[in-house]
Amino acid sequence: MNSIDVDVLRTAIDWTDRGHRVILGTVVRTWGSAPRPPGSLMIIRDDGQVAGSVSGGCIEDDLIGRVAHGELAAHLPQVTTYGATAEESRRFGLPCGGSVQVVLEPLSARSMLRELLAAIESHERVARRLDLPTGVVQLSPAESGATLAFDGGTLTTVHGPRLRLMIVGGGQLSRYLAAMAVMLDYRVTICEPREEYHEGWQAMEGVTLSRTMPDDLVLAMRLDANSAVVAVTHDPKLDDLALMEALRTPAFYVGALGSRRNNDVRRERLQQFDLLPEEVARLRGPVGLNLGALTPPEIAMAIVAEMTAIRRGVDLGRPLADWSGSTTVCAVSEETAPGR
């Protein structure tokens, strides 16, 4: 669950505590080039105030009006679909004939939002199961690989931290990289055995400082396909220790700071650690997209941009200006489009 949606939950709890009637909207299916992916959240208050988004502005005004008039989710959860026809897509401004299906849920104490938020803030992965005919909610630990599921009668959403980033080195660049990654909903671990770089990290929200040696920390973290590793110390005694273990894991991104020549030399060194050629080939180095970055904030931006592109499945062999913006959304649930 991303930080935007966590803020939506916090706001929903605040509004209900203040006595407002609040409707929670969750995107459950999209077809075509829909503006927001499944799992996106929005809340609508009885006086028309909103937080979050289910379409980037295309259908929000209509939803607000229908909720205010009691047409939707007056007592129990309800499903509504926008863009079911070409005329509707044009009317609501949904791009490329896109459609979006939303579950609307009137919130109350039985919605268990307070318990859900407490679990998220404890870094737990939680499955929230909503039974539409009754409005009953159940929470349980989320199974590995679990994602949003909706069968028309039951909506299961998965909440909690998903992405992890291990940064080797605690210098200036790491601070910018960590701050940007936290905004993108990564749980960040700074691996820094050198005492002189420890000052100030404990106060950074969403970031954990580890004094463990890099290779041991990679093993201890049990990196998975939602993990990334970036080595930025310029010290082979630290960077290479992390890389030689990280490249053996399913981590979706492993990168190292340095020039092209330095990274070519690094790849030669890594081959001496019994890494397979295909494992060494996974190393992103020089790390980050070529944005002409010079300053630490610019370099950090280039790194998180490349991480995002790889995680979203963007072909970095093509100019990013050619990307249509619809790759990930269109692939979400094409097989469940209306009429199929």
C-alpha positions as CSV (number, residue, x, y, z in Angstrom):
1,M,0.0,0.0,0.0
2,N,1.5,3.4,-0.9
3,S,1.7,6.4,1.4
4,I,-1.0,8.3,-0.4
5,D,-3.5,5.5,0.4
6,V,-2.3,5.3,4.0
7,D,-3.1,9.0,4.3
8,V,-6.6,8.3,2.9
9,L,-7.1,5.7,5.7
10,R,-5.9,8.2,8.4
11,T,-8.3,10.8,7.0
12,A,-11.2,8.4,6.9
13,I,-10.7,7.5,10.6
14,D,-10.5,11.2,11.5
15,W,-13.7,12.0,9.6
16,T,-15.7,9.2,11.1
17,D,-14.4,10.0,14.6
18,R,-15.8,13.5,14.0
19,G,-19.2,12.1,13.2
20,H,-19.2,12.4,9.4
21,R,-20.7,9.8,7.1
22,V,-17.9,8.5,4.9
23,I,-17.8,6.3,1.8
24,L,-14.7,4.5,0.8
25,G,-14.2,3.8,-2.9
26,T,-11.7,1.2,-4.1
27,V,-10.8,0.6,-7.7
28,V,-11.3,-3.1,-8.3
29,R,-11.0,-3.5,-12.1
30,T,-9.8,-1.5,-15.0
31,W,-10.0,-2.0,-18.8
32,G,-8.1,-0.1,-21.4
33,S,-6.1,2.9,-20.4
34,A,-7.7,3.7,-17.0
35,P,-6.1,6.6,-15.1
36,R,-5.7,4.8,-11.7
37,P,-4.8,1.1,-11.1
38,P,-6.8,-1.4,-9.0
39,G,-6.4,-0.9,-5.3
40,S,-6.5,2.9,-5.6
41,L,-8.5,4.5,-2.8
42,M,-10.8,7.5,-2.4
43,I,-13.1,8.7,0.4
44,I,-16.1,10.9,0.1
45,R,-17.5,12.8,3.1
46,D,-21.2,13.6,3.6
47,D,-20.5,17.3,2.8
48,G,-18.7,16.5,-0.4
49,Q,-15.1,16.7,0.9
50,V,-12.8,14.1,-0.7
51,A,-9.4,12.6,-0.2
52,G,-7.6,10.3,-2.6
53,S,-8.5,9.5,-6.2
54,V,-10.0,6.6,-8.2
55,S,-9.6,8.1,-11.6
56,G,-7.4,11.2,-11.5
57,G,-10.4,13.5,-11.8
58,C,-12.5,11.8,-14.5
59,I,-15.3,10.4,-12.4
60,E,-14.9,11.9,-9.0
61,D,-17.4,14.7,-9.4
62,D,-20.1,12.3,-10.5
63,L,-19.3,10.0,-7.6
64,I,-19.5,12.9,-5.2
65,G,-22.9,13.9,-6.5
66,R,-24.4,10.4,-6.5
67,V,-23.1,9.7,-2.9
68,A,-24.5,13.0,-1.7
69,H,-27.9,12.1,-3.1
70,G,-27.9,8.7,-1.5
71,E,-27.8,6.9,-4.8
72,L,-24.7,4.8,-3.9
73,A,-23.8,2.7,-0.9
74,A,-26.4,4.2,1.3
75,H,-26.3,1.3,3.8
76,L,-24.2,-1.5,2.3
77,P,-21.3,-1.8,-0.2
78,Q,-22.1,-1.3,-3.8
79,V,-20.4,-1.7,-7.2
80,T,-20.4,0.9,-9.9
81,T,-18.7,0.9,-13.3
82,Y,-17.7,3.9,-15.4
83,G,-16.9,3.7,-19.1
84,A,-18.9,0.6,-19.8
85,T,-19.8,2.1,-23.2
86,A,-17.8,4.3,-25.6
87,E,-20.3,7.2,-24.9
88,E,-19.6,6.9,-21.1
89,S,-15.9,7.0,-21.7
90,R,-16.3,10.2,-23.7
91,R,-18.6,11.7,-21.2
92,F,-16.3,11.2,-18.2
93,G,-13.1,11.9,-20.1
94,L,-11.7,8.4,-19.5
95,P,-8.7,8.0,-21.9
96,C,-8.5,5.6,-24.8
97,G,-11.9,4.1,-24.1
98,G,-10.9,3.1,-20.6
99,S,-13.3,1.7,-18.0
100,V,-13.1,1.6,-14.2
101,Q,-15.1,-0.4,-11.7
102,V,-15.3,0.8,-8.1
103,V,-16.6,-0.7,-4.9
104,L,-18.1,1.9,-2.6
105,E,-18.3,1.0,1.1
106,P,-20.0,3.0,3.9
107,L,-17.6,3.2,6.8
108,S,-18.3,2.4,10.4
109,A,-16.6,0.8,13.4
110,R,-17.0,-2.6,11.8
111,S,-14.9,-1.5,8.8
112,M,-11.9,-2.1,11.0
113,L,-9.9,0.8,9.6
114,R,-8.2,1.6,12.9
115,E,-7.0,-2.0,13.3
116,L,-5.9,-2.0,9.6
117,L,-3.9,1.2,10.0
118,A,-2.2,-0.1,13.2
119,A,-1.1,-3.2,11.4
120,I,0.3,-1.2,8.5
121,E,2.2,1.1,10.8
122,S,3.7,-2.0,12.4
123,H,5.0,-3.0,9.0
124,E,2.7,-6.0,8.7
125,R,1.2,-7.3,5.5
126,V,-2.6,-7.6,5.9
127,A,-5.4,-8.9,3.8
128,R,-8.7,-7.0,4.3
129,R,-11.7,-9.1,3.2
130,L,-15.0,-7.2,2.6
131,D,-18.2,-9.2,2.2
132,L,-20.4,-7.0,0.0
133,P,-23.8,-8.5,0.9
134,T,-23.3,-7.9,4.6
135,G,-20.6,-5.2,4.8
136,V,-18.7,-7.4,7.3
137,V,-14.9,-7.0,7.2
138,Q,-12.2,-9.5,8.3
139,L,-8.5,-8.9,8.6
140,S,-5.8,-11.6,8.3
141,P,-2.1,-11.9,7.5
142,A,-1.5,-11.6,3.8
143,E,-0.1,-14.6,2.1
144,S,3.1,-14.2,0.1
145,G,2.3,-12.9,-3.4
146,A,-1.3,-12.0,-2.5
147,T,-2.9,-9.2,-4.5
148,L,-6.3,-7.5,-4.8
149,A,-9.1,-10.0,-5.7
150,F,-12.7,-9.3,-6.5
151,D,-15.3,-11.9,-7.4
152,G,-18.4,-9.7,-7.4
153,G,-19.4,-10.6,-3.8
154,T,-16.1,-10.4,-1.9
155,L,-13.3,-7.8,-2.2
156,T,-9.9,-8.7,-0.8
157,T,-7.3,-6.0,-0.7
158,V,-3.7,-6.3,0.5
159,H,-2.1,-3.6,2.6
160,G,1.2,-3.0,4.2
161,P,4.8,-2.4,3.0
162,R,5.7,-4.1,-0.3
163,L,8.9,-2.5,-1.6
164,R,12.3,-2.6,0.2
165,L,15.5,-0.7,-0.7
166,M,18.9,-1.5,0.8
167,I,21.4,1.4,0.3
168,V,25.1,0.5,0.9
169,G,26.7,3.7,2.4
170,G,25.4,6.5,4.5
171,G,26.8,9.6,2.8
172,Q,25.1,12.6,1.3
173,L,23.8,10.9,-1.8
174,S,22.2,8.2,0.3
175,R,20.2,10.8,2.2
176,Y,18.6,12.1,-0.9
177,L,18.1,8.6,-2.3
178,A,16.5,7.4,0.9
179,A,14.2,10.4,1.1
180,M,12.9,9.9,-2.4
181,A,12.5,6.1,-2.0
182,V,10.5,6.6,1.2
183,M,8.1,8.9,-0.8
184,L,7.8,6.0,-3.3
185,D,6.8,3.7,-0.4
186,Y,10.1,1.8,0.0
187,R,11.1,0.6,3.4
188,V,14.7,1.8,3.3
189,T,17.7,0.1,5.1
190,I,21.0,2.0,5.2
191,C,23.9,-0.4,5.5
192,E,26.8,1.5,7.0
193,P,29.4,-0.3,9.1
194,R,31.5,2.9,9.3
195,E,30.8,4.8,12.5
196,E,31.6,8.2,11.1
197,Y,28.5,8.1,8.8
198,H,25.9,7.3,11.5
199,E,25.0,10.8,12.6
200,G,21.3,11.7,11.9
201,W,20.0,8.5,10.4
202,Q,18.0,7.5,13.4
203,A,15.8,10.6,13.0
204,M,14.8,9.8,9.4
205,E,11.3,8.4,9.3
206,G,10.9,5.2,7.2
207,V,14.6,4.5,7.3
208,T,16.5,1.9,9.4
209,L,20.3,2.2,10.0
210,S,22.2,-1.1,10.1
211,R,25.8,-1.5,11.2
212,T,26.0,-5.1,9.8
213,M,28.5,-5.9,7.1
214,P,26.8,-5.7,3.6
215,D,27.0,-9.3,2.7
216,D,25.6,-10.5,6.0
217,L,22.8,-7.9,5.8
218,V,21.8,-9.0,2.3
219,L,21.5,-12.6,3.6
220,A,19.6,-11.5,6.7
221,M,17.1,-9.4,4.8
222,R,16.2,-12.3,2.5
223,L,15.7,-10.1,-0.5
224,D,12.7,-10.9,-2.7
225,A,11.4,-9.7,-6.1
226,N,10.1,-6.5,-4.4
227,S,13.6,-5.6,-3.2
228,A,16.3,-3.3,-4.6
229,V,19.9,-2.8,-3.7
230,V,22.1,0.2,-4.5
231,A,25.7,0.5,-3.6
232,V,27.1,4.0,-3.4
233,T,30.2,4.0,-1.2
234,H,32.9,3.8,-4.0
235,D,34.6,1.3,-1.6
236,P,34.9,-2.1,-3.2
237,K,35.4,-3.7,0.3
238,L,31.8,-2.6,1.1
239,D,30.0,-2.3,-2.3
240,D,31.3,-5.7,-3.7
241,L,30.3,-7.5,-0.5
242,A,26.7,-6.5,-1.0
243,L,26.6,-7.0,-4.8
244,M,28.1,-10.5,-4.8
245,E,25.2,-11.6,-2.6
246,A,22.5,-9.4,-3.9
247,L,23.0,-10.5,-7.5
248,R,22.2,-14.1,-6.4
249,T,18.8,-13.0,-5.0
250,P,15.5,-12.4,-6.8
251,A,15.9,-8.6,-6.2
252,F,14.4,-6.7,-9.1
253,Y,17.1,-4.1,-9.1
254,V,20.8,-4.2,-8.1
255,G,22.9,-1.2,-9.0
256,A,26.3,0.4,-8.2
257,L,27.5,4.0,-8.4
258,G,30.6,4.7,-10.5
259,S,31.8,5.3,-14.0
260,R,31.4,2.9,-16.9
261,R,35.0,1.9,-16.6
262,N,34.8,1.3,-12.8
263,N,31.7,-0.8,-13.3
264,D,33.4,-2.9,-16.0
265,V,36.3,-3.5,-13.6
266,R,33.7,-4.3,-10.9
267,R,32.1,-6.9,-13.1
268,E,35.5,-8.6,-13.6
269,R,35.9,-8.7,-9.8
270,L,32.5,-10.1,-9.2
271,Q,33.2,-13.0,-11.6
272,Q,35.9,-14.1,-9.2
273,F,33.2,-14.7,-6.5
274,D,31.8,-17.6,-8.5
275,L,28.9,-15.6,-9.8
276,L,27.3,-16.8,-13.0
277,P,27.7,-14.6,-16.1
278,E,23.9,-14.0,-16.2
279,E,24.0,-12.9,-12.5
280,V,26.8,-10.4,-13.1
281,A,24.9,-9.2,-16.2
282,R,22.1,-8.1,-13.9
283,L,24.2,-5.4,-12.3
284,R,23.0,-1.9,-13.2
285,G,26.1,0.2,-13.5
286,P,26.6,3.0,-14.0
287,V,23.5,3.2,-11.8
288,G,20.5,5.4,-12.8
289,L,19.0,6.8,-16.0
290,N,21.2,9.0,-18.1
291,L,19.5,12.4,-17.2
292,G,22.7,14.4,-17.2
293,A,22.6,14.4,-13.4
294,L,25.4,16.1,-11.6
295,T,24.3,17.0,-8.1
296,P,23.4,14.4,-5.3
297,P,19.7,15.1,-5.6
298,E,19.8,14.8,-9.4
299,I,21.7,11.5,-9.2
300,A,19.3,10.2,-6.6
301,M,16.4,11.1,-8.9
302,A,18.1,9.3,-11.8
303,I,18.5,6.2,-9.6
304,V,14.9,6.0,-8.4
305,A,13.7,6.8,-11.9
306,E,15.5,3.8,-13.3
307,M,14.2,1.6,-10.4
308,T,10.7,2.7,-11.2
309,A,11.1,2.1,-14.9
310,I,12.4,-1.5,-14.3
311,R,9.7,-2.2,-11.7
312,R,7.0,-1.0,-14.1
313,G,8.4,-3.1,-17.0
314,V,9.4,-0.2,-19.2
315,D,11.8,-1.0,-22.0
316,L,14.8,1.2,-21.3
317,G,16.1,0.4,-24.8
318,R,13.4,2.8,-26.2
319,P,13.3,6.5,-25.6
320,L,11.1,7.2,-22.6
321,A,9.3,9.9,-24.6
322,D,7.9,7.0,-26.7
323,W,6.2,5.5,-23.7
324,S,2.4,5.7,-24.0
325,G,1.8,5.6,-20.2
326,S,-0.7,2.8,-20.6
327,T,1.6,-0.3,-20.4
328,T,0.9,-1.3,-16.8
329,V,-2.7,-0.3,-16.6
330,C,-3.9,-2.0,-19.7
331,A,-2.3,-5.3,-18.6
332,V,-4.1,-5.4,-15.3
333,S,-7.3,-7.2,-16.1
334,E,-7.8,-7.1,-19.8
335,E,-9.3,-10.6,-19.7
336,T,-12.2,-9.4,-17.5
337,A,-13.3,-6.5,-19.7
338,P,-17.1,-6.1,-20.1
339,G,-18.5,-8.5,-22.7
340,R,-15.6,-10.9,-22.6
